[in-house]
Amino acid sequence: MTTIRRRTLIAAAGAATLAAPAVRAQGVSFAGQTIEWVIPFAEGGGSDVWARFLAPFLSRHMPGRPNVVIRNVPGGGSITGTNDFYQRARPDGLTFIGTSGSTQFPFLLGDRRVRYDYANMPPVIVSPTGGVVYLPARFNVRNASELGRLRGTELVYASQGATSLDLVPMLAFIVLGLNVRHVFGMRGRGEGRLALERGEATIDYQTSSAYLQQVRPMVERGQVVPLFSWGVLDAQGNVQRDPTFPDLPHFVEAYEMMHGRRPSGVEFNAYMAFFASGFAAQKPAMLPPRTPANIVQAYRQAFAAAVADPELQANKAEALGDYEQAVGDAVEPLYRIATTIDPAAREWARNFLATTYNVRFN
């Protein structure tokens, strides 16, 4: 997405009427009620853990202190539950949904199975996450500025699939100009890391928590070298360093270190769209279409208070990491960036996936 387009989206988001900041949660109380938080994934996954951590704090700060329960609706890679929510949920504040990058990607790609439109669902919180790209020390690449040494060298990446969250590293490697062969079939990034440890893969990324727990010890032993993090987005849509890895360059900095200029072009615009959706704003929570503005504002105020709760702050490391949660006035701009793609970038991504990996969208 170009800088001009990104700024235009942010300006439009600021003027959005889904829930203007001036609106107050007047006349809203959920006393004695039970609110369902729909998670279109099975229990125990990242989105489920995220929601179950936040739910008690949301309950504490919602008007009337309602009970907030998680309802898991897995199926279709999260499309099934999200379609059902979008088509059936009532706009009364008693149900809302939390999705993830794997729900946003089919929407951005125009998957024919998708029946939901993010533009019509008012967001109430957006949670980012991060990750780090690394490779074995035997390549003698000490940092991103030396990636040019790998031109002409075929690297191998153990992938979960061309349209999974591994689309982000796939696009990143294309933008960087690296020659990477993607081997599909991994059931998780943990399997990708093990493939690298066995020598079957030669480049990998891990999410922030997995990197800290599983990869950093390998860095300390001199077995692997971290290259860059994906980074995070500020409120203006600019890529910033990941607060969990402040000493590592983010992807855009890594490109500049390697090529001596800023990245641009349709491939980079596609990368930025999926990076934002898959990492910088990976987990949004939304209310149903046509939810009244005062209910939207009640949720936004409650999530803002929940995130500021001292108990949440003291215990957030495992579920939320060091990332700043987008709440209140900050939620709308980041949400729009993460659920919007330039049409030319979408068309390029669809054509690339169809011609290179035989992905079918309709």
N, C-alpha and C positions, 0 to 999 in steps of 0.2 A: 504494500500500500504506500503510495507516495506521501511525502510530508504534507503537501498541500491538501490531499484528500483526507489524511488523518486529522489535520487541523479543522477541516470542514466538518467532519463527523463529530469532533469534540464540540465545536460551536453549536451544531444541531442538537447534540445531546443536552447541552446546557439549556437549550430552549424547549426541551421536550416537555410535553404536558402530561406524561404518565403520572407524575407525582411531583409537582413543583415544590422547591424547597420551602416556599412561604406557607404551604399548606400545613396545618397542624392536625394532629390525630384527634380531632374533635368528636366526641360522642362515641368513641371506640372503647369497648371493654369486652374481654373474652372470659370474664369470671364464670367459673363453673363449666367451661367448655373444654373440649379436647381438640387440639390442632394436629392434623396429620402432615408430616413432612415426607413426601414421596421421594424415594431414592430408587431410580430405575436400574439398580444393580443388586446383586446378591449380598447377603450379609457378609461382613468381614473384609470387604474390599476397602480401597482408599476413601471412596465417597461415603461409604457407610460409617467408617471410623470418624471421618470429618463431621458428619451430621450428628452422630451420637455424642460427640464431644461438645458440640455447640448447643444441642437441644436443651439441656438443663439451664444454661445461661439465658437462652432466649425465653424460656418459660419464666424465669425469674424477673425479666425486665419487660415482658409484654403487659399491656394494660389488663388487669384482672388476674394475672399470673395463671394462665391456663396450663393444662397438661399438654406437653408437646411429645408426640410419639412418632417413631420412624416406621414407615411402611415400605418395605422392599418390594419392588415390582420388576424383577429381572426378565430379560428376554430380548432377543434381537439386537444384542450389543447396546442396550439401553434405549433403542428406538421404540420398542413396544410400549414400555411404561410411559415414555414421554409423549408419544402419540395419544395414548389413552387419557393422560392428564390434560393435555391441550384441548381435547375434544369434549371432555366430560366434567372437568373440575368446575365447581361453582365459585363465582367471584365474591364469596362471603367472608374470606379471611380464615376459613377453617381448614384450608389445605393449600400447600405450596410445594414446590419441587426443587430439588437440587440435582444438577447435571454435572457433566465433566467434559473434558476435551474430546473423549470418544463419542459423546453425544453431539458436540458442536461440529466435529469434522464432517459427518454425513450431511449436516445442514449446509455448511459452507461449500461442500462439493456438489450439492444439488442431487443427493441420493433420492431416487424415486420413492423409497419407502417412507421418507420423512413427511409427516403431516403437521408438524409444528413450525411456528415462526417465532424466532426469538424477539423480533421487533415488537410483537404484541404482548409479551409477557414482562411486566414491570419487575426489574431486578431489585433485590433488597440487600444482598451482600455478594461480593466477589472475592474469592480466595485464590491467591497465586501459589505456585510452587516453583521449584527450580531443578537444575541438573547440571552435571559436569561431563564434558567429553575428555577422554584420556586414551592413551595408547601405550604399548609396551616400550620400556626404556631401550630395548635393543635397536630401535630405529635411530637412536642418537639425535632425536629432536627434543631440544630442551624446553622450548616454548612455542607459542603460535607463530612468532616471527620466522621460525625455521621450518614451517610446514612446506615451504617451497621445495625442500629437499625430497619430498615424497612424490613430486610430479613424475608420472610414469610408473610409479609403484602401485600395484593393485592391493588395496586393503580389503578386508572382509568384515562385514558387520552382521551380527546375528540378530535378526529382526523378528518382531511379532506379526508383521504384515504391512503391506504397502499403504493401507489407509488407516492403520492404527496410529497411536502417538509417535511411533517410529517414523512417520512421515516427516516430522520436524528434523531429525538428524539427516534423513535422506535428502531433504531440500537444502539443508545447511552444507552438506558435502558437495552438492552440485554447485551452489553459489561459490564455495571456496575453490572449486576446480579440482577437487580430489577425485581419484579413480577408486571408487568403492563398490564392491560387489555385495549385494544384500542377499543373505541366505535366510529364507523365511521358515516359520514353524516354531519359533520360540514361544513358550507359554507365559513368559514374563521377562523383565529385565534381569532378574536373577540368573536365568538360564543364559542370557547373553553374556553376563559377567563370567560365568563358569566356562563358556565357550572360549572367551579370551584367555582365561587362566590356563586352559588346556592347549592353547595355541591354535585353536580352530578359527578364532576370530582375531583380528588385529587392530580394531578400533571399536570403541564402545562409549556409551554414556550411561550414567546411573542418576536416578533422582537424588535430591539433596540428602535425604535421610540414609538411603542405601550407600551413597558415596561416602558419607561420614563413617558409617559402620563397617563397610566391606572394602572400600577402595583405598581410603586414606591410609590404612595400615600397609597396603602394598606400595603406596607412594613413599612412606617412611622407610620401607625396606629397599627402596630403589628399584622396584620391579616395573612400575608404570609411571608415566608422566602426565599430569593434568595439563590440558591445553587451554580450555576456556569454559566458562559457564554460559548458559543460555541468557542470563540476565533477567531483569525485571523491567516493567514499564512504569514511568511516573504518570501523573495525572494528565500530562500533555501528550502522552504517547511516545515519549522518548525512551530509548533503551538505556538503562542504568546498570551498574554492577549489582550482582546478587549480594544482598546483605549477609548471607551465610558464607560467601566466599569473596570478601572485599579485595583480596590480593590477586584474584584471578581476573583477567580481562573477560568481558562479555563477548558474545559472538561478533558483534559489529566491530569492536576493538580488535578482535583476532583477525578479522578480514583485513582491516587497515594495516595491522602489523605484517601480514603476509603479502599484501598487494600494494601498499603505499597510497591507497585511496579509499574513499567510502564506497560501500556496495550500492548498486542501483540496478534497475531493470526489472522485467516482469518476474523473473525467477526469484529475485530478492523480495519483491512485493508479495509473492505467494508464500515465501518463507515467513515473512513478518506476520501475515494473517494467521498461519497455523501455529507459529510460535506463541502469538498472543493468546490464541484460543486453547492451546495445549499446555501452556506453562504460566505465562504472565497473568492470565485470568482464567485459570483452569476450571475452577469450581464456582459457578454462580448459583444462587438460589433466586427463584422467581415466583411471583403470584400469577394466578390465571388471567387470561385476557379479560378486559373490562372490569377489573377490580377497582372499586372506588378509590379516589385519591387519598381520602383520610385513612383508609385501611393500609394502603401502601406506605403512607408516612408513619403510621404506627409501627409497622414492621421495621422500617428503616431506622427509626429512633430506637427501637428495642435492640436491634442488632448492633447499633453504635454503642449503646450502653453495655451490651453483653461483651463486646470486644474490649471495652475499657474496664470491665470488671476486674478488680485485683486478683480474684481467685483464678479467673481465666488466664490472665497474664502470667501468673505463677506456674501454671500447669500446661501451657500451650505448646511447649517445645515439640512433643512427639506428634501431636495431631496437626499443628499449624506451622511449625518451624519458626524462623525468625522473620517471616514475611509480614508486611503490613497489610492488614485486611482492608479492602475497599468497602467502606460503609458511609452512610449519610450522603452528603453531596458528592463524594468521590466515586460512588458506585456506578452512576449512569455513564460517565465518559469511558471508563475502563470496560464496562460491559459492552458498549457499542463497538469499541475497537475489536473486542474478542469475538463478536458475533457478526462481523461485517467483512466482506472481502471485495476487492476491486474486481469488476466483471472480467477484465482482461486477465487478471491473475487466476481467477477461478477457471477460465477457459484453458489457460496454459496448463494448470495443474491437472485438469480432467484429461486433456489430450496426452500429457506426459504419462499419467498413470494408465491410460487405455492402451497407448502404443507400446509402452515399455513393459508393463506388468499385466496387460490384458484385463484391467479392471473395467467392469461394466456398470454404468450408472442408470441405464434405462433399457 
